[in-house]
Amino acid sequence: MISNELQGSVGPVQADRRKTAAIRCRGLVKHYGDVRAVDGLELEVGEGECFGLLGPNGAGKTTTLEILEGINRPDRGIVEVLGRTWTKGKEASLRERLGIQLQEARFAEKLTVMETVRLFRSFYKDGYEAEDVIRIVELSEKSRTRVGKLSGGQKQRLTLACALVGAPELLFLDEPTTGLDPQARFKIWELVEDFKRRGVTVLLTTHYMEEAARLCDRVAIMDLGRVIAMGPPGELVASLGADQVIELRVEGDFDETGLAALPQVTSLTRRRDELLLTVQNVAEALPGLMAEVGRRQARLASVATHQATLEDVFLKLTGRRLRDV
């Protein structure tokens, strides 16, 4: 566990922190030319909470993070981070309390891994030892390797090490496991879970639904700069009204009205030539679905089933898949 492996000058772990807001924004708006990247965002994240922003590229997730991190300025709206605002000239003391992993970071390629982490450690009065953080992200064998020689996944772990070395109260993670193999991804998940146990607030963006479901206490699904759904992952999935999804592809014109009326079907979404039906029990629903398709003399191209996920919630709300946008 992190509490046993990380050493350094850090404050005591707060096991029972008050559930006050670590992040609060109201009416947040950001334009890039004619494009409204963030459109009146309302958001509140409690202390010690792991909160996820989900959505396709262009949904406004990274822009929102950059505003909350003090990297970008909103056109309108109120932003509070750890009870403070980004007041010009007073940013340094607030920034020392944050850990930030950018989606894409550029390091000095001729510095070694150890030199890079020690450089970031020097920006903070308190924090962890560079050697311990490097070991935690499993880069010890690369500690004397120049950054320019690292693979993409190794650079991703280096950005996380630099975000953690200051022992942050609030950790921003923008797509923290992109480009990592499954084993490395699980290791990052364990790290985030350990920091959660220490009372650290985490705000992350991710494309991985399994990642959000495992790590996040709550998630906000974003699309076109707005939050279109928010809540605990389990509750959002439960809002579909069923545990399982059947995907049907039917060739030619097909009126799905009869399928939607079947008693086992709780909802139906059409996506081009694909029909997605949420059901309580696949085994009970399939015979009726097949009979209805046969009755209409349609040709079934494919059938697939899966457990309902956050991606199904996004699909129901927007008619699109996250990976398609």
N, C-alpha and C positions, 0 to 999 in steps of 0.2 A: 504493500500500500504506500501511497505517497507520503503519508505522515511518518512512516518509518524510513523512507529512502531519501527524502529531500532534507538537506541541512542548510542552515543559514539564519540570518537575522530577520525573523518574521514575528508578527504579533500572534497572540494566542488564538487558537481556533475557537470560533464562536458557535457552539452547538445549538443554542436556542436564540437565534437572531430574531428581532421583531420583524413581522411581515410587512414592513414598510416598502415603499416603491424604490427600487434601485434605479429604474429608468421610467421616465414619464414624458410622453410627448402628446401635444394637442394641436390639431389642425395643421399638421406638417405638410408643406407644399414645396416641391422643387421642380423647376423647369429646366430643360436643356433646349433652347430655341423654342420651337412650337410643341415640343414633346413634354408632357407633364409626367415626369418619372415617378413622383410621389404626389398623391392626390388626396389631401386632407386626412392624413393618417392619424389615427388615435390609438395609442399603445401605452400599456403599463406593465412593467415587469417587477415582481416582488423580489426582495432580498433573498438570496439563497435559492432562487428559482432557476431552472434551466428552461429557457424559452426558445422556440424555434421559429424561424421565418421560412416558409415553404412557398415555392412558386417557380414558374419557368424563367428562363433568361428574359430580361426586360420587364419583369414584374415590379421592380423597384427595391428589391431586397438589399443589394449592395449599396445603392444610394442611401437607403435608410440607415444602414450600418455606418457609412461614412459620416453622416450627419451626427449620429449619436456619439461617434468617436471623436468628434471635433475636427475631422479632416475636411469636411465640406460644410458649407453654410446653407441653411434653408432659405427659400424666398419668403416664406411665411411660417408661422407656427411657434410654439413654445417647446423647448427641450430642456429637461432636467436629468442630470446623471449624478447618481449618489448625492442627491439633494442640492446640486449646484448647477449653474448654467455655464456655458462656454463664454465667459467674459474675457474680452481682449486684454492681454497682459497678465491674466491670472490663470492661464491654462496649465502651467507646469505642475502645480501642486495636485491638480485633478488628474492629469495624465499619469502621474506616478502611481495612482491607485488602479490603473487599468492595464490589462494585457490584451494586445491586439494582434491577431493573425489575419493578415490580408489574404485575399484570394490569390493574388500574384505579388510576390515580393522580389525585390532586386537587391542582392547583397554584393559587396565587393568580392569579386571572384578570386582575387589573389590572397585573401585572408583565409585562414583555416577555420574549420568548424569551431574549435575552442576559442580562437581569437574573436570570432564573430559573436559568440554567446557572451564572452567576457566584456566585449564592447557594449552590448545591450545591458548587461548587468550593471555597468558603470553609470547608466542613466538613472538608477534608482538608489535611494538611501538605504532601503531595506530590500531583502530578497533572498533567493536561494543561491547556493554555490553552483557555478557553471558546470563543474564536473558532474554533479548529481543530476542536473536537468538533462545533460547530454546522455547520461546513462539511462534515465527514465524514457527518453524518446528513442533509445536503442541506436545511438550514433557513436558509442564509445570507440568502436573500431575505426571510425572515420574522424576522430577528433583532431588529428593532425593533417587531414586531407584538405586541400584547397577547395573552396566552395564551388569553383568552376568545374571541378571534377566529379561533383555529386550527380546522381541520377535525379529525375524529377520527383520521385517519391521521397528520396533522402532530403531534398531541398524543402519539401513540404513538412517533414519532421523537424527540420532546422527552424522553419518559421514558427512552429509550435513551441520549440524550446525557447526562442527569443520572446515569445508572448508570455511564457510561464516564469521566466527567470526573476521577474520583479515581484513575485508572490502577490498577484493582483487580487483585489476585492471583486472586480468585475472583469470577466473574460469575454472578449468578442472573437468569435471563430467564424470566418467566412469560407464555407465549403472546406472544412478541416481535413476531410479524408479523400478528397479528389485525387486520383492518380495513385492511391495506395493499394497494395494487394490486400486480400481479405484478412490475413494474419495481422498486418500492420494496422488495418482499420480497427480490428477488435482491440488492439492495444491502445489506440487513441480513445476508443469508447471507454475502456477501463480507467484511463487517466481522467477523462471528463467526469465520470461517475465518482472517482475519488475526490476530485475538487468539489463536486457538489456536496459530498459528505462533510467537507471542511467548511461549508457555508458560503463558498464562492458562488456569485451569481454568474450565469453563463447565458449569453445570447449568441445563437448560431444560425447560420443559413445552411441548407443542405438540399441536395437533389435525391438523397437516399431515404426512402420512406421507412425502411427498417431502422435506420439511424435515428430518425426523428421519433419513431415509436418507442425506441429503447431509452433514449436519453432525455427527452423533453417532458417536463411536467405539463406544459401547454404549448400549443403551436398556433400560429396565425398563417392562414393560407392567403397569399397575395396574388393579385392579378391586375395588371394595368395600373399599378400604383396604389391600389386600395386593398384593404383587408376584406375578404369575402366570407371568411369563416374563422372562428377562433374558439379554442377550448382544449381540454385534454385530448390526446390522440384517440384514446379509447372511446370517448364520448362522441367525437366527430365521426368515427367509423360506425358507431352504433346509430348515428342519425340516419344512416342508410336504411335502417329498419330490417336488416338481415345480415347474416354472418358470411354468406358466400355469394360469389358472382359467377354467372354462366355467360360465356361469350359465344355468340352464334354468328356465323357468316352464311347468309342465304343468297344464292345467285338469282339475279333478275329482280324485277319489281316484287315487293312483298309488303303487305299491309300488316304491321305488327300489332294492330288493335286487339286481335284475338289473344295474342301472347300476354299483353299487359293485363287482360281481364282474368287470367288464370288465377285461382285462389292462392297458389304457392308463390306467386310473383309479387314482391312489394314495390318494385320500381323498375322502369325500363328506360334506357337511354340509347338513342340511335347515334352512331358515329360513322358517317358515310355508309359503307356496306356492312357495318358491324352492329350487332344488337347486344347490349349488355344488360342483363337482368339480375337484380339482387333477389336472393331467395333464402329462406330459412334452412332448407334441407335439399341438397342437390339430388339425392337419391329419390326423394318424393316428387321433385319438380320435373325432372328430365322426362319421364314417360308422358306427362301431359304436354310438355313442350314439343316433343317429337311427334306426338299425335296431331297437334295443331299444325305443325309444318307439313305433315303428310296430308292432312285434310285439305290444305290449300294447294297441294300438288307442287310444292316448291322444292327446289334442290338444295340440300344442306351441304355447304362447302366445308365447314369445319365447326367443331365444338370444343371448347376448353373451359375449365373451371379453376377458380382459385379463391382463397380466403379474401374477404374484403379488406382493403387497405386505404391509407390516406389518399393514394392516387385515384381510387374510385370515388372518393369524396370530391376531389378536384374535377374529375370527369363529369360527375353529376351536376356540379355547379356551373361548369363552363362548356360542357360538350367537347372538351379537348383533353388529351393526355398531357401530363407534364413533359414527357420526353418528346412529344410532337411539336412543342411550341418553341 
